Each structure stands twice: as C-alpha cells, then as structure tokens.
Amino acid sequence: MEDRLYFRQLLSGRDFATGDPIARDMVNFSYLIGDRKTGECMVVDPAYDVPSILDLVEADGLELTGVLATHFHPDHVGGDLFGHGIQGVRELLELRGVKVHCQRNEEPWILEVTGLSKTDLALHDSGDEIRIGEIPLRCIHTPGHTPGSQCFLVENRLVAGDTLFLEGCGRTDLPGGDPKELYFSLTQRLAKVPDEAVLFPGHLYSAEPKATMGETRRLNYVFKPGSPEEWLALFGR
C-alpha cells in the first residue's frame, strides 16, 4: 500500500493559518492521510483555518471523507482556547458532511468542547481499524494526556497527537490528565509499535518534525525511568 498512500504533514502558521499568531505560537501539526488510487482522504486534528486545509486537500485532487481526532483539546479540534475562539471540527462539518473518528472515552469531552452532536462522531476502541480507501489505519488508545487520547498507526507511521513528542510527552495536569496512565501508554500500549516506525507528533516541539520510534525511545528523557514509581516521581504532577 505504500505506493498509494498519501501522507502529508502540515504545520500551523506555516502551511495553513499563516496569518494567525496563535497558530504560529502553538505550532500544531495536522495531517492528511489518503489513498491516491481512490482519491479519499482524512484529516487529523484540523484547527485554526479549516478552509485552507480543505483547499490543500482539493488542490491535491482528493476528497475529504472523515476527520481523525487524537484528543479533545481546542488546538486540535477547535473550541475555546484561553478565551480565543479556534476553528475546528464544527466549522469543518458545516462545509463537509463527514464523521469525526474518536475514542469512545473521549466522546463527552469532544462534545463539550466543540458543540457537536453524538451523531457527528464515529466512536472507536483501541485496535479498531479505519480504512481510508483501501489504506488501513489502526487506532491505539493512549490515555494519560486525556482520557481518550489516541494515536494512529498507518504504514509504519505513528501519528501521536500529544501523547508523545520527539522530546517530552503530553501534559497530565490539565482536566482528564492521568500521569500513571500516560506512563503505561508510553511503555506498554505503544510497545508494539516497532523501532523503525516513524513518529509524527502533534506539535513541533523539537528541531526536527519527525523521528523513528527507536531514536525517540533512545533519546527522549520520558523513557529514562525504569519503573512506574521512578516515572511518577519525575513526571507525575
């Protein structure tokens, strides 16, 4: 499937929402994942400038068929961000009648933040497979940053949202955060993702926009503690 996989990493403030100072400061990544042969495409975490993202999809000759949400925070799906209204999935669904794919645990949080209805969501459990055309994408439930955070594994690429960055990991001191769950997500739930898979994070918090999981496990300080107790002593807050 590699030859027909369409995969594009987009940086807020550079590739879209270029005139938005919040988007530039937040350095969010959105992702376009599609099947070149069928022309179908889904977007991961559309926020800030939905029309520009849709224009990019259309310019590449694809049709948007769904949204993949890593978690409920407004800089990923839209809503109120510290008093600033952020475009997101609600505005996208007004333009395209597609479903928002999220983990079942994240449903109430996404509904509250975005104002969507239950019928707008497609709920998933860990291990579920979503097909974009004929491209298989696997959902991995990785709670900790939020109760229903999820990563997406597609053709040896891990789109991790705020679960894992090249340097560091997601915060656990926001509503719904749980440091112990994040430890198990990083060390156990993502353990089956091979070292040669490439990590694509939710923010540009490092010099490079991607790295292999092997390199990340070797260099990222969040993998240094050898036990849950050590990890919680350093990162449990």
Rosetta silent file (secondary structure, phi, psi, omega in degrees, C-alpha in Angstrom):
SEQUENCE: MEDRLYFRQLLSGRDFATGDPIARDMVNFSYLIGDRKTGECMVVDPAYDVPSILDLVEADGLELTGVLATHFHPDHVGGDLFGHGIQGVRELLELRGVKVHCQRNEEPWILEVTGLSKTDLALHDSGDEIRIGEIPLRCIHTPGHTPGSQCFLVENRLVAGDTLFLEGCGRTDLPGGDPKELYFSLTQRLAKVPDEAVLFPGHLYSAEPKATMGETRRLNYVFKPGSPEEWLALFGR
SCORE:     score description
SCORE:     0.000 S_00000001
   1 L     0.000  -12.182 -174.330    0.000    0.000    0.000 S_00000001
   2 L   -57.376  -36.078 -176.063    2.997    2.312    0.391 S_00000001
   3 L   -71.740  -21.212  179.691    2.881    3.364   -3.264 S_00000001
   4 L  -105.178   -3.894  178.305   -0.732    4.505   -2.990 S_00000001
   5 E   -70.632  129.209  170.686   -0.521    6.064    0.484 S_00000001
   6 E  -104.318  122.795 -177.464   -0.942    9.830    0.535 S_00000001
   7 E  -142.275  122.796 -176.235    0.573   11.291    3.719 S_00000001
   8 E  -137.653  127.765  177.185    1.180   14.972    4.346 S_00000001
   9 E   -96.892  127.333 -176.808    2.337   16.756    7.492 S_00000001
  10 E  -120.929  131.345 -179.319    1.051   20.338    7.845 S_00000001
  11 E  -104.800  126.437  179.262    2.360   22.909   10.345 S_00000001
  12 E   -65.341  140.595 -177.470    0.019   25.593   11.636 S_00000001
  13 L    86.215  -12.644  177.731    1.239   29.120   10.939 S_00000001
  14 L  -121.464  -52.792 -177.702    3.366   27.919    8.031 S_00000001
  15 L   -92.823  -21.429  175.345    1.338   25.579    5.800 S_00000001
  16 E  -155.175  164.866 -177.318   -2.082   26.920    6.856 S_00000001
  17 L    52.730   42.687 -174.345   -3.390   29.676    9.154 S_00000001
  18 L   -67.113  -23.970 -179.977   -0.360   31.723    8.118 S_00000001
  19 L   -96.417    7.661 -175.141   -1.865   34.975    9.381 S_00000001
  20 L  -100.989  111.140 -178.664   -2.912   33.615   12.787 S_00000001
  21 H   -64.813  -30.606  177.940   -0.430   34.477   15.582 S_00000001
  22 H   -67.520  -42.689  178.493   -1.938   31.839   17.906 S_00000001
  23 H   -62.105  -38.648  178.697   -1.471   29.158   15.257 S_00000001
  24 H   -66.656  -40.149 -178.383    2.147   30.240   14.802 S_00000001
  25 H   -71.103  -36.010 -175.289    2.786   30.158   18.546 S_00000001
  26 H   -80.202  -19.469  179.146    1.102   26.802   19.125 S_00000001
  27 L    41.071   53.478  175.122    2.949   25.065   16.239 S_00000001
  28 E   -76.810  147.036  167.623    0.326   22.364   15.850 S_00000001
  29 E  -101.570  135.233  162.159    0.636   19.658   13.249 S_00000001
  30 E  -111.075  159.614 -178.439   -2.342   18.488   11.223 S_00000001
  31 E  -133.521  141.480  171.913   -2.033   15.504    8.922 S_00000001
  32 E  -109.421  125.950 -178.409   -3.653   14.483    5.668 S_00000001
  33 E  -128.615  126.098 -175.705   -3.838   10.720    5.113 S_00000001
  34 E  -153.884 -179.998  178.758   -5.339    9.272    1.988 S_00000001
  35 E  -114.383  110.697 -176.902   -5.459    6.731   -0.811 S_00000001
  36 L   -61.070  -31.946 -175.116   -4.084    8.135   -4.060 S_00000001
  37 L   -74.107  -43.547 -179.013   -5.912    5.500   -6.105 S_00000001
  38 L   -88.492  -17.959 -179.800   -9.421    6.053   -4.713 S_00000001
  39 L    80.472   10.887  179.880   -8.906    9.766   -4.038 S_00000001
  40 E   -90.073  148.887 -175.947  -10.199    9.525   -0.452 S_00000001
  41 E  -150.536  144.411  170.651   -8.549   11.467    2.365 S_00000001
  42 E  -122.876  154.323 -179.725   -8.989   12.091    6.088 S_00000001
  43 E  -114.685  134.845  176.226   -7.534   14.916    8.147 S_00000001
  44 E   -94.933  122.831  171.892   -6.016   14.525   11.610 S_00000001
  45 L    55.194   62.800  176.346   -6.753   17.354   14.067 S_00000001
  46 L   -77.072  125.911  179.273   -7.977   20.196   11.814 S_00000001
  47 L  -152.567  163.346  174.266   -7.870   23.536   13.639 S_00000001
  48 L    79.349  -55.419 -172.747   -7.330   27.300   13.176 S_00000001
  49 L  -143.997   77.522 -176.416   -8.045   27.595    9.426 S_00000001
  50 H   -60.712  -45.480  179.990  -10.381   24.901    8.144 S_00000001
  51 H   -57.644  -39.035  179.131  -10.957   26.410    4.660 S_00000001
  52 H   -64.759  -39.727  177.413   -7.209   26.468    3.979 S_00000001
  53 H   -63.841  -43.185  178.435   -6.875   22.813    4.969 S_00000001
  54 H   -64.671  -34.953  177.026   -9.768   21.882    2.686 S_00000001
  55 H   -63.627  -38.204  178.937   -8.153   23.869   -0.123 S_00000001
  56 H   -65.717  -40.316  177.143   -4.968   21.829    0.302 S_00000001
  57 H   -61.273  -47.963 -178.124   -6.949   18.589    0.076 S_00000001
  58 H   -65.223  -40.117 -179.563   -8.724   19.777   -3.058 S_00000001
  59 H   -62.871  -26.895  178.110   -5.504   21.056   -4.659 S_00000001
  60 L   -90.166    8.497  174.613   -4.040   17.566   -4.323 S_00000001
  61 L    74.149   28.410 -177.664   -7.045   16.112   -6.138 S_00000001
  62 L  -117.067  164.185  177.914   -8.534   14.348   -3.127 S_00000001
  63 E  -118.236  129.376 -179.602  -11.915   14.262   -1.423 S_00000001
  64 E   -74.690  125.747 -178.137  -12.240   14.595    2.349 S_00000001
  65 E  -118.892   -1.056  179.495  -14.130   11.626    3.798 S_00000001
  66 E   178.537  167.119  175.836  -13.513   11.974    7.532 S_00000001
  67 E  -118.988  136.475  175.076  -11.762   13.567   10.496 S_00000001
  68 E  -110.763  115.668 -176.714   -9.403   11.700   12.830 S_00000001
  69 L  -103.939  121.871  177.344   -9.256   13.319   16.282 S_00000001
  70 L   -74.591  -36.206  178.232   -6.335   12.490   18.565 S_00000001
  71 L  -169.811  178.666 -165.162   -7.973   14.202   21.568 S_00000001
  72 L   -88.589   -4.797 -173.865  -10.377   16.940   22.602 S_00000001
  73 L   -62.781  142.648 -172.421   -8.151   19.971   23.228 S_00000001
  74 H   -60.083  -28.409  178.677   -9.199   23.062   21.242 S_00000001
  75 H   -73.060   -4.083  177.391   -5.858   23.467   19.472 S_00000001
  76 H  -113.387  -31.863 -177.971   -6.571   20.074   17.868 S_00000001
  77 H  -128.830    2.393 -179.776  -10.336   20.076   17.263 S_00000001
  78 L    91.210  166.220 -177.979  -11.387   23.683   17.813 S_00000001
  79 E   125.882 -160.084 -177.974  -13.296   25.466   20.553 S_00000001
  80 E   -87.998  120.232  179.119  -12.364   27.992   23.213 S_00000001
  81 E  -116.039   95.434  179.242   -8.617   28.246   23.825 S_00000001
  82 L    52.868   44.203  177.681   -7.991   30.531   26.810 S_00000001
  83 L    88.616   -1.758  177.831  -10.690   32.937   25.624 S_00000001
  84 E  -106.901  129.554  177.149   -9.829   32.693   21.929 S_00000001
  85 E   -77.798  123.286 -178.224  -12.248   31.023   19.539 S_00000001
  86 E  -111.439  127.426  173.370  -10.449   28.403   17.446 S_00000001
  87 L   -62.124  151.620  178.562  -11.901   26.976   14.243 S_00000001
  88 L  -169.010 -138.527 -171.541  -12.081   23.200   14.155 S_00000001
  89 H   -67.397  -31.572  179.718  -14.282   20.227   13.514 S_00000001
  90 H   -62.703  -45.012  178.929  -17.565   22.098   13.987 S_00000001
  91 H   -68.593  -34.213  178.726  -16.714   24.506   11.166 S_00000001
  92 H   -65.606  -42.945 -178.586  -15.404   21.660    9.036 S_00000001
  93 H   -67.946  -22.359  174.252  -18.620   19.661    9.386 S_00000001
  94 H   -69.679  -23.229 -179.241  -20.589   22.721    8.275 S_00000001
  95 H  -100.510  -28.610 -178.498  -18.649   22.505    4.996 S_00000001
  96 L  -136.364  127.440 -178.291  -18.291   18.724    4.650 S_00000001
  97 L   -84.494   71.641 -177.669  -20.755   16.150    5.948 S_00000001
  98 L  -118.470  172.180  178.366  -18.222   13.697    7.381 S_00000001
  99 E   -96.299  152.367  173.350  -17.757   11.882   10.673 S_00000001
 100 E  -102.695  116.259 -177.914  -15.246   12.688   13.408 S_00000001
 101 E   -89.174  121.235 -178.673  -13.464    9.492   14.483 S_00000001
 102 E  -143.395  165.066  174.634  -12.529    9.473   18.176 S_00000001
 103 E   -72.212  147.308 -177.376  -12.005    7.061   21.046 S_00000001
 104 H   -56.234  -38.924 -178.962  -15.135    6.154   22.982 S_00000001
 105 H   -65.168  -21.042 -175.302  -13.645    7.596   26.205 S_00000001
 106 H   -91.180   -8.162 -173.991  -13.208   10.979   24.538 S_00000001
 107 H   -51.862  -55.467 -176.148  -16.828   11.384   23.408 S_00000001
 108 H   -62.564  -33.256 -178.791  -18.159   13.572   26.283 S_00000001
 109 H   -70.154  -44.160  179.082  -15.092   15.804   26.217 S_00000001
 110 H   -65.070  -41.136  179.794  -15.232   16.409   22.463 S_00000001
 111 H   -61.660  -41.279 -178.491  -18.964   17.088   22.588 S_00000001
 112 H   -67.737  -42.479 -174.243  -18.494   19.672   25.353 S_00000001
 113 H   -75.896  -37.873 -172.493  -15.569   21.481   23.713 S_00000001
 114 H   -98.020  -21.877 -175.372  -16.812   21.502   20.116 S_00000001
 115 L    78.707   11.500  176.722  -20.599   21.666   20.455 S_00000001
 116 L   -72.970  167.777  174.318  -21.050   18.717   18.080 S_00000001
 117 L  -101.786  164.247 -178.370  -23.825   16.177   18.500 S_00000001
 118 H   -59.427  -32.181 -178.710  -23.366   12.460   19.153 S_00000001
 119 H   -70.818  -12.667  177.927  -24.397   11.665   15.594 S_00000001
 120 H   -80.761  -14.073 -172.787  -21.390   13.615   14.313 S_00000001
 121 E  -103.883  146.717  168.339  -18.973   11.167   15.952 S_00000001
 122 E  -113.254  113.449 -172.176  -17.758    7.706   14.999 S_00000001
 123 E   -90.958  141.762 -176.523  -16.634    6.036   18.228 S_00000001
 124 E  -132.339  159.338  171.933  -13.748    3.587   18.380 S_00000001
 125 L  -114.157  161.782 -178.524  -11.981    1.247   20.755 S_00000001
 126 L   -60.079  134.850 -178.676   -8.262    0.528   20.841 S_00000001
 127 L    95.298  -12.363  177.832   -7.217   -1.723   17.988 S_00000001
 128 L   -60.244  146.768  176.703  -10.048   -0.698   15.686 S_00000001
 129 E  -109.146  131.530  173.694   -9.133   -0.389   12.029 S_00000001
 130 E  -111.112  137.669  177.709  -10.326    2.500    9.892 S_00000001
 131 E  -108.592  127.730  174.212   -9.990    2.280    6.117 S_00000001
 132 E  -107.527  100.238 -164.614   -9.241    5.350    4.055 S_00000001
 133 L    63.268 -119.544  175.812   -9.994    3.982    0.624 S_00000001
 134 L  -106.476    9.296  179.781   -8.003    0.751    0.835 S_00000001
 135 E   -85.228  118.549  178.049   -5.404    2.153    3.248 S_00000001
 136 E   -83.476  137.097  178.535   -5.728    0.515    6.696 S_00000001
 137 E  -130.034  129.779 -177.279   -5.193    2.728    9.747 S_00000001
 138 E  -104.693  133.443  177.231   -5.121    1.336   13.288 S_00000001
 139 E   -89.454  132.891  176.875   -6.362    3.256   16.329 S_00000001
 140 E  -123.314  114.255  179.738   -4.323    2.901   19.533 S_00000001
 141 E   -73.061  120.790 -177.594   -5.947    4.182   22.720 S_00000001
 142 L  -129.585   70.752 -179.114   -3.251    6.018   24.713 S_00000001
 143 L   -64.102  159.724  178.003   -4.869    7.654   27.762 S_00000001
 144 L   141.379  -58.371  173.568   -2.915    9.937   30.041 S_00000001
 145 L   -67.981  -43.955  169.691   -2.825   13.333   28.353 S_00000001
 146 L  -140.997  165.254 -177.399   -6.617   12.998   28.128 S_00000001
 147 L   -62.275  -32.400 -176.292   -8.892   10.018   28.900 S_00000001
 148 L  -116.589   26.372  175.890   -9.476    9.208   25.244 S_00000001
 149 L   -56.936  143.123  176.852   -6.231   10.244   23.592 S_00000001
 150 E  -142.163  152.467  173.287   -5.414    8.047   20.636 S_00000001
 151 E  -111.208  160.072  179.542   -2.585    7.502   18.164 S_00000001
 152 E  -123.055  127.263  178.154   -2.918    6.329   14.583 S_00000001
 153 E  -109.447  118.804 -178.980   -0.615    3.750   13.001 S_00000001
 154 E  -140.758  120.022  177.427   -0.583    3.734    9.211 S_00000001
 155 L    46.734   52.660  176.494    2.077    2.140    7.004 S_00000001
 156 L    62.960   27.229  171.914    4.739    2.265    9.733 S_00000001
 157 E  -120.493  129.927  178.478    3.948    5.877   10.609 S_00000001
 158 E  -108.237  112.025  174.542    2.694    6.737   14.100 S_00000001
 159 E   -91.866  110.792 -162.549    0.632    9.921   14.316 S_00000001
 160 L  -105.112   -2.890 -176.842    0.788   10.512   18.051 S_00000001
 161 L    55.972 -134.460  179.646   -1.074   13.737   18.810 S_00000001
 162 L  -101.426   12.538  176.228    0.043   14.961   22.234 S_00000001
 163 L   -67.616  -43.592 -175.500    0.726   11.506   23.663 S_00000001
 164 E  -145.658  131.962  172.832    4.384   11.568   22.618 S_00000001
 165 L  -109.969  170.508  174.825    6.735   14.176   21.168 S_00000001
 166 L   -62.431  -35.173  176.200   10.284   13.731   19.943 S_00000001
 167 L  -126.364  109.386 -179.951   11.287   15.496   23.144 S_00000001
 168 L    92.976 -169.180  179.959    8.909   15.012   26.064 S_00000001
 169 E  -150.083  179.635 -177.439    5.283   13.949   26.170 S_00000001
 170 L   -68.276  152.437  177.178    1.858   15.447   26.778 S_00000001
 171 L   -66.882  153.445  175.885    0.961   17.270   29.977 S_00000001
 172 L  -123.200   10.112 -177.527   -1.063   15.459   32.624 S_00000001
 173 L   -99.386    8.831  176.017   -2.024   18.447   34.794 S_00000001
 174 L   -96.556  164.029 -178.986   -4.984   19.501   32.624 S_00000001
 175 L   -52.382  129.757  179.749   -8.566   18.223   33.130 S_00000001
 176 L    88.843   -4.987  179.975   -8.716   14.493   32.437 S_00000001
 177 L   -74.971  149.703 -178.702   -4.945   14.019   32.654 S_00000001
 178 L  -150.214  105.472 -175.252   -3.514   10.990   34.441 S_00000001
 179 H   -61.790  -37.765  179.975    0.279   10.564   34.779 S_00000001
 180 H   -65.637  -41.037  178.092    0.149    6.847   35.606 S_00000001
 181 H   -63.159  -38.362  179.843   -1.997    6.128   32.548 S_00000001
 182 H   -66.393  -38.996  175.936    0.423    8.080   30.375 S_00000001
 183 H   -56.220  -48.447 -179.108    3.337    6.026   31.680 S_00000001
 184 H   -69.023  -31.036  175.718    1.574    2.813   30.687 S_00000001
 185 H   -64.018  -44.535 -177.330    0.577    4.298   27.335 S_00000001
 186 H   -70.302  -41.180 -171.009    4.189    5.163   26.528 S_00000001
 187 H   -96.679  -19.375 -177.630    5.805    1.984   27.812 S_00000001
 188 H  -121.787  -52.037 -175.501    3.128   -0.663   27.188 S_00000001
 189 H   -67.796  -30.341  176.944    0.341    0.448   24.857 S_00000001
 190 L   -96.088    4.597 -175.139    2.839    1.786   22.312 S_00000001
 191 L   -64.485  -27.713 -178.218    5.329   -1.030   22.931 S_00000001
 192 L   -80.338   -8.295  175.700    4.131   -2.956   19.868 S_00000001
 193 L   -75.540  120.591 -172.624    4.974   -0.039   17.583 S_00000001
 194 L   -68.687  157.491 -179.406    8.317   -1.090   16.068 S_00000001
 195 L   -60.398  -30.432 -177.833   11.500    0.933   16.422 S_00000001
 196 L   -79.628  -10.159  175.473   11.644    1.508   12.655 S_00000001
 197 L   -65.081  150.040 -177.995    8.222    3.187   12.633 S_00000001
 198 E  -100.471  128.542  178.681    8.379    6.971   12.226 S_00000001
 199 E   -85.908  126.764  174.160    6.880    9.178   14.934 S_00000001
 200 E  -118.679  107.320 -172.904    4.847   12.173   13.762 S_00000001
 201 L   -83.563  176.749 -179.724    3.897   14.317   16.805 S_00000001
 202 L   -86.995  -13.406  178.510    1.086   16.785   17.421 S_00000001
 203 E  -142.118  155.167  173.845    3.377   19.816   17.852 S_00000001
 204 L   -89.646   80.272 -179.933    6.761   20.964   16.589 S_00000001
 205 L  -102.781   19.652 -178.195    8.444   20.969   19.994 S_00000001
 206 L  -148.059  171.036 -178.696   11.835   19.869   18.650 S_00000001
 207 L   -65.443  -35.703 -178.410   14.274   20.818   15.913 S_00000001
 208 L  -104.415  150.393 -178.292   13.045   18.026   13.649 S_00000001
 209 L   -86.251   -6.142 -178.401    9.410   17.324   12.720 S_00000001
 210 L  -160.726  162.874  176.979    9.715   13.519   12.902 S_00000001
 211 E  -163.926  161.106  175.269   11.996   10.714   14.078 S_00000001
 212 E   -70.514  155.458  177.043   11.981    6.936   14.307 S_00000001
 213 H   -64.728  -34.101  177.966   10.474    5.399   17.391 S_00000001
 214 H   -61.572  -45.233  178.060   13.816    3.719   18.080 S_00000001
 215 H   -64.524  -40.873  179.849   15.602    7.053   18.135 S_00000001
 216 H   -64.283  -43.520  178.659   12.844    8.588   20.244 S_00000001
 217 H   -64.865  -30.176 -178.687   12.972    5.757   22.776 S_00000001
 218 H   -79.181  -36.023 -170.758   16.740    6.124   22.970 S_00000001
 219 H  -105.705  -26.897 -175.718   16.918    9.920   23.300 S_00000001
 220 L   -73.941  126.032 -174.730   13.635   11.117   24.807 S_00000001
 221 H   -63.181  -18.972 -178.839   14.013   11.629   28.555 S_00000001
 222 H   -70.857  -14.403  178.239   10.499   10.312   29.277 S_00000001
 223 H   -96.077    3.181 -177.685   11.770    6.790   28.545 S_00000001
 224 L   -74.795  -40.545  179.673   14.671    7.001   31.029 S_00000001
 225 L   -59.816  142.932 -176.182   12.832    5.974   34.248 S_00000001
 226 L   -97.817    0.481 -178.809   12.883    2.210   34.775 S_00000001
 227 L  -153.364  162.327  176.328    9.663    1.826   36.757 S_00000001
 228 H   -58.483  -36.590 -178.017    6.256    3.491   37.242 S_00000001
 229 H   -65.143  -44.076  178.050    7.446    4.810   40.605 S_00000001
 230 H   -64.242  -41.344 -178.504   10.500    6.487   39.075 S_00000001
 231 H   -64.197  -45.309 -178.406    8.429    7.898   36.245 S_00000001
 232 H   -67.162  -32.229  178.105    5.777    9.323   38.571 S_00000001
 233 H   -64.937  -31.344 -179.021    8.447   10.862   40.807 S_00000001
 234 H   -91.469  -39.400 -170.270    9.744   12.811   37.814 S_00000001
 235 H  -120.455   -4.085 -179.117    6.619   13.469   35.744 S_00000001
 236 L   -78.367  104.900 -178.300    3.600   12.842   37.985 S_00000001
 237 L  -147.687    0.000    0.000    2.072   16.258   38.509 S_00000001
